[in-house]
Every structure is written in C-alpha cells, then in structure tokens.
Amino acid sequence: MGRVVNTLVSIQQKAGYKFIQWNATNNSGQPVSAGLYLYTIQEGDIRQTKKMVLLK
C-alpha cells in the first residue's frame, strides 16, 4: 500500500558488515501481516530497494 511499516536504523554508520533483525512488528510494536514487503537501504546518493517475503 506504499506506507512505512517500520524504520529499523536511521543513523549514519561506519563502513563494514551490518546485521539487522526485524521482529515483524510495525512502529507501534504491533505484529504485521504475512506478505510481500519492500525495504530500502540508502548510502549517500545511492539507494537500493529490494523485496522481502514475510511468512508466518
């Protein structure tokens, strides 16, 4: 539907390997439905959006 579900990291970080785990909740802490979600990773002017399938 084009809405933001949750923002996991919104701070600038140093280069290197990062691991983020999402507990399938929205910004209010309520569980979200199973389905297809899009996530975006941005670094400077570079933005990458990919698909993720949440199965319950």
Backbone as a chain_set.jsonl record, in Angstrom:
{"seq": "MGRVVNTLVSIQQKAGYKFIQWNATNNSGQPVSAGLYLYTIQEGDIRQTKKMVLLK", "coords": {"N": [[0.807, -1.194, 0.0], [2.152, 1.103, 0.079], [2.982, 2.372, 2.43], [5.017, 3.369, 5.242], [6.231, 0.886, 7.289], [8.018, 0.198, 9.376], [10.901, 1.686, 10.79], [14.08, 0.69, 10.977], [16.83, 1.38, 11.281], [18.128, 4.583, 11.447], [20.339, 6.155, 11.526], [23.591, 7.468, 10.787], [26.212, 5.273, 9.883], [29.407, 3.647, 10.344], [31.531, 2.207, 7.8], [31.33, -1.283, 6.922], [30.425, -4.694, 7.794], [27.066, -5.255, 8.498], [24.296, -6.3, 10.533], [20.912, -6.621, 10.738], [17.998, -7.385, 12.465], [14.61, -7.943, 12.027], [11.661, -7.961, 13.875], [9.143, -8.405, 12.856], [7.208, -6.441, 13.452], [5.321, -3.358, 13.551], [5.903, 0.261, 13.686], [4.537, 0.835, 16.0], [4.786, -1.387, 17.522], [3.068, -3.474, 17.068], [2.183, -6.657, 15.681], [2.763, -7.426, 12.208], [1.096, -8.319, 9.119], [1.522, -11.385, 7.242], [3.226, -11.399, 4.113], [4.31, -9.584, 1.148], [6.976, -7.38, 1.371], [8.715, -4.301, 0.911], [12.033, -3.175, 1.211], [14.379, -0.571, 1.926], [17.696, 0.464, 1.429], [19.97, 2.968, 2.021], [22.758, 4.889, 1.036], [24.408, 7.702, 1.119], [24.062, 9.174, -2.004], [23.215, 6.875, -3.152], [20.666, 4.553, -3.442], [19.005, 1.601, -2.631], [16.429, -0.638, -3.265], [14.703, -3.51, -2.262], [12.896, -6.659, -2.372], [11.081, -8.459, 0.14], [9.844, -11.396, 1.564], [7.524, -12.1, 4.0], [6.822, -14.752, 5.969], [4.536, -16.498, 7.98]], "CA": [[0.0, 0.0, 0.0], [3.033, 2.257, -0.004], [3.161, 3.029, 3.73], [6.166, 2.946, 6.038], [5.831, -0.058, 8.332], [8.939, 0.324, 10.487], [12.238, 2.186, 10.493], [14.963, -0.073, 11.855], [18.043, 2.159, 11.54], [18.059, 5.867, 10.754], [21.531, 6.919, 11.873], [24.742, 7.221, 9.929], [27.081, 4.254, 10.46], [30.702, 3.442, 9.69], [31.57, 1.123, 6.827], [31.56, -2.605, 7.467], [29.318, -5.647, 7.767], [25.996, -4.946, 9.458], [23.239, -7.296, 10.627], [19.711, -6.075, 11.36], [16.944, -8.381, 12.536], [13.289, -7.342, 12.18], [10.785, -8.878, 14.6], [7.841, -8.402, 12.169], [6.261, -5.525, 14.071], [5.344, -2.01, 12.986], [6.482, 1.263, 14.582], [3.774, 0.82, 17.252], [5.065, -2.639, 18.208], [2.04, -4.464, 16.761], [2.614, -7.579, 14.621], [2.285, -7.144, 10.854], [0.594, -9.476, 8.379], [2.41, -12.055, 6.294], [3.082, -10.846, 2.773], [5.47, -9.035, 0.463], [7.39, -6.076, 1.874], [9.867, -3.686, 0.256], [12.917, -2.473, 2.139], [15.299, 0.339, 1.247], [18.981, 0.763, 2.053], [20.493, 4.172, 1.366], [24.096, 5.333, 1.412], [24.66, 8.905, 0.332], [23.153, 9.308, -3.142], [22.864, 5.54, -3.632], [19.513, 3.965, -2.746], [18.683, 0.277, -3.151], [15.175, -1.178, -2.745], [14.559, -4.925, -2.574], [11.684, -7.31, -1.895], [11.235, -9.435, 1.208], [8.591, -12.113, 1.825], [7.352, -12.462, 5.392], [5.966, -15.924, 6.145], [4.24, -16.769, 9.396]], "C": [[0.851, 1.26, 0.0], [3.232, 3.005, 1.295], [4.416, 2.519, 4.418], [5.65, 2.061, 7.162], [6.701, 0.144, 9.565], [10.253, 0.889, 9.988], [13.188, 1.532, 11.482], [16.214, 0.707, 12.236], [17.922, 3.459, 10.768], [19.224, 6.771, 11.132], [22.659, 6.572, 10.914], [25.683, 6.248, 10.643], [28.384, 4.171, 9.689], [30.61, 2.257, 8.737], [31.833, -0.2, 7.526], [30.316, -3.457, 7.391], [28.318, -5.286, 8.851], [24.947, -6.04, 9.404], [22.076, -6.665, 11.379], [18.642, -7.159, 11.333], [15.63, -7.668, 12.836], [12.37, -8.354, 12.835], [9.346, -8.853, 14.077], [6.782, -7.589, 12.904], [6.364, -4.164, 13.39], [5.944, -1.044, 14.003], [5.776, 1.323, 15.927], [4.015, -0.449, 18.063], [4.029, -3.719, 17.967], [2.518, -5.373, 15.636], [2.007, -7.203, 13.269], [1.853, -8.441, 10.182], [1.692, -10.095, 7.526], [2.187, -11.443, 4.919], [4.398, -10.353, 2.216], [5.746, -7.634, 0.978], [8.585, -5.597, 1.066], [10.716, -3.023, 1.329], [13.932, -1.681, 1.343], [16.543, 0.53, 2.09], [19.559, 1.942, 1.287], [21.856, 4.515, 1.938], [24.419, 6.524, 0.533], [23.612, 9.068, -0.749], [22.673, 7.964, -3.666], [21.734, 4.976, -2.776], [19.174, 2.649, -3.418], [17.412, -0.226, -2.474], [15.043, -2.618, -3.2], [13.27, -5.459, -1.952], [12.025, -8.299, -0.778], [9.858, -10.086, 1.422], [8.578, -12.505, 3.294], [6.353, -13.604, 5.483], [5.754, -16.15, 7.633], [3.715, -18.174, 9.541]], "O": [[0.32, 2.368, -0.072], [3.619, 4.173, 1.271], [4.832, 1.38, 4.207], [4.74, 2.443, 7.897], [6.185, 0.25, 10.677], [10.67, 0.592, 8.869], [13.115, 1.787, 12.684], [16.617, 0.695, 13.399], [17.644, 3.447, 9.569], [19.118, 7.996, 11.07], [22.666, 5.501, 10.307], [25.925, 6.371, 11.844], [28.46, 4.572, 8.527], [29.721, 1.414, 8.857], [32.47, -0.246, 8.579], [29.261, -2.984, 6.967], [28.698, -5.041, 9.996], [24.727, -6.644, 8.354], [22.23, -6.226, 12.518], [18.408, -7.78, 10.296], [15.543, -6.884, 13.78], [12.305, -9.5, 12.39], [8.426, -9.246, 14.794], [5.617, -7.981, 12.975], [7.362, -3.856, 12.738], [6.434, -1.462, 15.052], [6.351, 1.809, 16.901], [3.504, -0.576, 19.176], [4.092, -4.779, 18.59], [3.195, -4.905, 14.72], [0.876, -6.721, 13.198], [2.209, -9.531, 10.631], [2.655, -9.432, 7.14], [1.077, -11.015, 4.601], [5.467, -10.663, 2.742], [4.846, -6.795, 1.017], [9.38, -6.408, 0.59], [10.192, -2.387, 2.243], [14.303, -2.059, 0.232], [16.466, 0.732, 3.302], [19.63, 1.923, 0.058], [22.085, 4.444, 3.145], [24.673, 6.372, -0.662], [22.415, 9.1, -0.463], [21.808, 7.918, -4.541], [21.83, 4.926, -1.55], [19.068, 2.585, -4.643], [17.327, -0.241, -1.246], [15.245, -2.925, -4.375], [12.642, -4.803, -1.121], [13.105, -8.89, -0.755], [8.837, -9.398, 1.456], [9.5, -13.161, 3.779], [5.186, -13.453, 5.123], [6.676, -16.009, 8.437], [3.404, -18.605, 10.652]]}, "num_chains": 1, "name": "protein.A"}
